[in-house]
Amino acid sequence: MNTPQNKILSLLATMENGDLLECIRQSNQQFSAPLFDTTDDGWPIRIYTLGRFSLLTNDKPMDFPGRAKRKPMDLLKVLIALGGRDVCQVKIAEILWPDADGDAAHRSLDTTLHRLRKLLDNEKAIVLREGKISLNNECCWVDAWTFERLQGKLESLLDQLLLENLDNQDIIKLATTALTLYKGPFLGLSSSESWAIAYRERLRSKFIRLLRKVGRFYESSAELELALEAYLKGLEIDSLLEEMYQRAMACYIKLELRAEAILLYQRCVSNLNAQLGITPSARIEELYQSLLDS
């Protein structure tokens, strides 16, 4: 589907960073909010997997009562978790029907694939070619994949120190979109299978890494409120991240929010002691002592 959003994502996926920046300079345009919105508007199939699982076809939400739709939805989830591009049929069959022999698993997969296509109400949504299955990104939008694309491009820009070529507001818009897309763990912890856990942890690690880098960028740009928001969001994901406590406390101190910094320190001490049996790092203790001495 040749939507504006699809064009943008295709551009981001194929352009080198230098080309991307040159394009911006030549057009003398900044990233606008619609350009880097959640990009889900206008797609015939929208799949949300971060923090929950939901599916919209032609703007209508699909419900999942009973067992009739369970296996087709499991197939869709597995396909997304495995990357959604040229995933081997045999691998999917082994995951979904581990106790079945090869022929039986293959027949079950064919039946389930047919049912999934009917549920999606779009024959082009699932592509089967030479024993490999793909989710067609011309008509399917997936929040996790969009997050990974934006996260990759944003980290690349931050890592390669190309920020002088972009206005700070451009980076802030891109970061806000990427961080907003991540609404929680893959499938909202509803699946405990190894394939779901592996992809869940991969996305979580990318999100936390991005929060660290974005937070540092915000601090260097004197956007302390945004930096603090990023660090606190990281602690929502993992309450044992000492670096997030440290950086958030530093932001509170710079913002002259002494009481909030003390409360965060107490939260840090409580969580680390209760869950790991350890005390905060020396740097966090130094920050706390500076609060007491002020």
C-alpha positions as semicolon CSV with decimal commas, in nm:
position;residue;x (nm);y (nm);z (nm)
1;M;0,000;0,000;0,000
2;N;0,157;0,328;-0,112
3;T;0,063;0,538;0,190
4;P;0,266;0,842;0,301
5;Q;0,361;0,654;0,616
6;N;0,485;0,359;0,413
7;K;0,697;0,588;0,200
8;I;0,858;0,739;0,508
9;L;0,933;0,403;0,668
10;S;1,072;0,271;0,341
11;L;1,290;0,582;0,312
12;L;1,420;0,541;0,667
13;A;1,488;0,172;0,614
14;T;1,691;0,218;0,296
15;M;1,872;0,550;0,329
16;E;2,216;0,583;0,480
17;N;2,243;0,834;0,761
18;G;2,440;1,077;0,550
19;D;2,182;1,056;0,273
20;L;1,904;1,113;0,524
21;L;2,070;1,425;0,661
22;E;2,154;1,554;0,313
23;C;1,791;1,509;0,214
24;I;1,685;1,717;0,513
25;R;1,937;1,991;0,436
26;Q;1,845;2,012;0,069
27;S;1,473;2,027;0,131
28;N;1,525;2,268;0,423
29;Q;1,248;2,088;0,604
30;Q;1,234;1,972;0,962
31;F;1,079;1,649;1,081
32;S;0,716;1,735;1,139
33;A;0,492;1,565;1,394
34;P;0,270;1,392;1,132
35;L;0,580;1,257;0,958
36;F;0,691;1,074;1,271
37;D;0,359;1,003;1,430
38;T;0,275;0,647;1,526
39;T;0,225;0,587;1,151
40;D;-0,068;0,353;1,206
41;D;-0,337;0,565;1,038
42;G;-0,466;0,447;0,703
43;W;-0,336;0,090;0,715
44;P;-0,585;-0,189;0,636
45;I;-0,428;-0,413;0,903
46;R;-0,284;-0,276;1,226
47;I;-0,127;-0,507;1,482
48;Y;-0,044;-0,389;1,834
49;T;0,187;-0,611;2,037
50;L;0,360;-0,379;2,284
51;G;0,196;-0,397;2,623
52;R;-0,096;-0,597;2,486
53;F;-0,215;-0,777;2,175
54;S;-0,484;-0,625;1,957
55;L;-0,567;-0,633;1,590
56;L;-0,760;-0,394;1,369
57;T;-0,873;-0,480;1,018
58;N;-1,013;-0,194;0,813
59;D;-1,039;0,016;1,133
60;K;-1,249;-0,248;1,308
61;P;-1,107;-0,419;1,618
62;M;-1,109;-0,797;1,612
63;D;-1,219;-0,987;1,920
64;F;-1,082;-1,328;2,011
65;P;-1,353;-1,527;2,192
66;G;-1,331;-1,902;2,228
67;R;-1,076;-2,133;2,072
68;A;-1,169;-2,082;1,706
69;K;-0,928;-1,794;1,653
70;R;-0,659;-1,895;1,899
71;K;-0,432;-2,092;1,666
72;P;-0,444;-1,840;1,378
73;M;-0,358;-1,563;1,627
74;D;-0,076;-1,775;1,768
75;L;0,055;-1,813;1,414
76;L;0,043;-1,435;1,367
77;K;0,224;-1,373;1,696
78;V;0,496;-1,626;1,617
79;L;0,542;-1,479;1,271
80;I;0,589;-1,131;1,419
81;A;0,827;-1,252;1,690
82;L;1,044;-1,431;1,432
83;G;1,078;-1,119;1,221
84;G;0,789;-1,167;0,981
85;R;1,008;-1,201;0,674
86;D;1,076;-1,533;0,500
87;V;1,015;-1,739;0,812
88;C;1,056;-2,110;0,741
89;Q;0,730;-2,307;0,752
90;V;0,904;-2,595;0,926
91;K;1,021;-2,369;1,209
92;I;0,672;-2,230;1,267
93;A;0,517;-2,577;1,256
94;E;0,767;-2,704;1,512
95;I;0,677;-2,417;1,747
96;L;0,300;-2,445;1,716
97;W;0,271;-2,825;1,693
98;P;0,578;-2,961;1,875
99;D;0,425;-3,304;1,936
100;A;0,300;-3,366;1,583
101;D;0,496;-3,549;1,316
102;G;0,618;-3,357;1,013
103;D;0,327;-3,425;0,777
104;A;0,061;-3,364;1,042
105;A;0,226;-3,040;1,152
106;H;0,249;-2,924;0,791
107;R;-0,121;-2,994;0,730
108;S;-0,213;-2,811;1,050
109;L;-0,006;-2,514;0,942
110;D;-0,173;-2,502;0,599
111;T;-0,517;-2,506;0,762
112;T;-0,423;-2,242;1,018
113;L;-0,266;-2,020;0,755
114;H;-0,587;-2,035;0,551
115;R;-0,792;-1,942;0,857
116;L;-0,559;-1,652;0,940
117;R;-0,593;-1,510;0,590
118;K;-0,974;-1,522;0,624
119;L;-0,963;-1,352;0,965
120;L;-0,741;-1,075;0,832
121;D;-0,984;-1,033;0,540
122;N;-0,695;-0,962;0,307
123;E;-0,549;-1,226;0,077
124;K;-0,232;-1,020;0,032
125;A;-0,156;-0,997;0,404
126;I;0,029;-1,329;0,425
127;V;0,279;-1,428;0,156
128;L;0,384;-1,790;0,116
129;R;0,673;-1,847;-0,119
130;E;0,913;-2,141;-0,149
131;G;0,832;-2,277;0,192
132;K;0,869;-1,943;0,369
133;I;0,602;-1,720;0,518
134;S;0,605;-1,340;0,532
135;L;0,373;-1,077;0,671
136;N;0,321;-0,828;0,390
137;N;0,446;-0,486;0,505
138;E;0,262;-0,325;0,217
139;C;-0,067;-0,371;0,398
140;C;0,026;-0,465;0,756
141;W;0,151;-0,223;1,021
142;V;0,313;-0,366;1,336
143;D;0,396;-0,140;1,630
144;A;0,701;-0,343;1,741
145;W;0,859;-0,331;1,397
146;T;0,794;0,042;1,365
147;F;0,957;0,095;1,704
148;E;1,264;-0,104;1,601
149;R;1,305;0,097;1,280
150;L;1,281;0,433;1,455
151;Q;1,498;0,315;1,745
152;G;1,769;0,200;1,506
153;K;1,775;0,523;1,309
154;L;1,768;0,739;1,621
155;E;2,049;0,547;1,792
156;S;2,255;0,567;1,476
157;L;2,218;0,944;1,465
158;L;2,310;0,976;1,833
159;D;2,602;0,733;1,817
160;Q;2,764;0,886;1,510
161;L;2,756;1,238;1,651
162;L;2,563;1,376;1,358
163;L;2,346;1,590;1,581
164;E;2,506;1,914;1,464
165;N;2,331;1,862;1,132
166;L;1,986;1,853;1,290
167;D;1,789;2,090;1,503
168;N;1,734;1,962;1,857
169;Q;1,359;1,971;1,804
170;D;1,395;1,724;1,520
171;I;1,561;1,471;1,748
172;I;1,308;1,536;2,024
173;K;1,020;1,465;1,786
174;L;1,180;1,145;1,662
175;A;1,264;1,032;2,017
176;T;0,916;1,111;2,145
177;T;0,761;0,899;1,871
178;A;0,993;0,604;1,929
179;L;0,948;0,609;2,308
180;T;0,572;0,648;2,280
181;L;0,544;0,341;2,058
182;Y;0,683;0,120;2,334
183;K;0,382;0,076;2,561
184;G;0,507;-0,230;2,746
185;P;0,644;-0,583;2,702
186;F;0,581;-0,780;2,386
187;L;0,234;-0,935;2,412
188;G;0,201;-0,784;2,759
189;L;0,357;-1,087;2,932
190;S;0,060;-1,299;2,824
191;S;0,284;-1,551;2,645
192;S;0,550;-1,747;2,831
193;E;0,680;-1,943;2,535
194;S;1,050;-1,916;2,454
195;W;0,990;-1,746;2,118
196;A;0,784;-1,473;2,287
197;I;1,030;-1,426;2,574
198;A;1,326;-1,395;2,337
199;Y;1,165;-1,120;2,131
200;R;1,026;-0,954;2,446
201;E;1,373;-0,929;2,598
202;R;1,522;-0,804;2,274
203;L;1,270;-0,521;2,253
204;R;1,306;-0,441;2,622
205;S;1,685;-0,416;2,590
206;K;1,655;-0,187;2,289
207;F;1,408;0,034;2,473
208;I;1,626;0,071;2,783
209;R;1,936;0,137;2,572
210;L;1,747;0,402;2,380
211;L;1,624;0,564;2,703
212;R;1,983;0,596;2,827
213;K;2,104;0,762;2,508
214;V;1,802;0,986;2,468
215;G;1,821;1,088;2,833
216;R;2,185;1,189;2,794
217;F;2,099;1,384;2,481
218;Y;1,821;1,567;2,662
219;E;2,056;1,652;2,948
220;S;2,321;1,788;2,710
221;S;2,048;1,996;2,544
222;A;1,930;2,136;2,879
223;E;1,597;1,956;2,836
224;L;1,602;1,834;3,197
225;E;1,227;1,764;3,225
226;L;1,243;1,540;2,918
227;A;1,556;1,368;3,048
228;L;1,388;1,303;3,381
229;E;1,083;1,163;3,206
230;A;1,304;0,924;3,009
231;Y;1,488;0,799;3,317
232;L;1,171;0,751;3,518
233;K;1,021;0,558;3,228
234;G;1,324;0,332;3,240
235;L;1,258;0,263;3,608
236;E;0,901;0,168;3,523
237;I;1,045;-0,103;3,299
238;D;1,313;-0,214;3,545
239;S;1,317;-0,087;3,904
240;L;1,675;-0,212;3,956
241;L;1,853;0,009;3,701
242;E;2,095;0,205;3,920
243;E;2,208;0,429;3,635
244;M;1,848;0,546;3,587
245;Y;1,820;0,632;3,957
246;Q;2,146;0,820;3,943
247;R;2,062;1,023;3,635
248;A;1,706;1,094;3,753
249;M;1,834;1,213;4,091
250;A;2,084;1,440;3,915
251;C;1,801;1,589;3,708
252;Y;1,589;1,646;4,017
253;I;1,881;1,826;4,183
254;K;1,941;2,049;3,881
255;L;1,569;2,128;3,873
256;E;1,588;2,213;4,244
257;L;1,338;1,941;4,333
258;R;1,513;1,826;4,649
259;A;1,220;1,639;4,805
260;E;1,159;1,438;4,488
261;A;1,528;1,345;4,470
262;I;1,523;1,220;4,830
263;L;1,210;1,014;4,769
264;L;1,369;0,858;4,462
265;Y;1,681;0,773;4,663
266;Q;1,465;0,601;4,926
267;R;1,287;0,409;4,653
268;C;1,624;0,302;4,512
269;V;1,747;0,180;4,852
270;S;1,426;-0,012;4,915
271;N;1,416;-0,185;4,576
272;L;1,783;-0,281;4,567
273;N;1,777;-0,414;4,921
274;A;1,449;-0,605;4,884
275;Q;1,524;-0,764;4,548
276;L;1,902;-0,793;4,535
277;G;2,018;-0,751;4,894
278;I;2,261;-0,472;4,798
279;T;2,306;-0,101;4,865
280;P;2,314;0,177;4,603
281;S;2,633;0,269;4,420
282;A;2,880;0,519;4,559
283;R;2,770;0,778;4,304
284;I;2,408;0,758;4,419
285;E;2,521;0,785;4,781
286;E;2,725;1,094;4,691
287;L;2,421;1,256;4,532
288;Y;2,214;1,178;4,839
289;Q;2,479;1,322;5,070
290;S;2,486;1,640;4,862
291;L;2,113;1,675;4,926
292;L;2,161;1,641;5,300
293;D;2,443;1,894;5,298
294;S;2,253;2,152;5,095
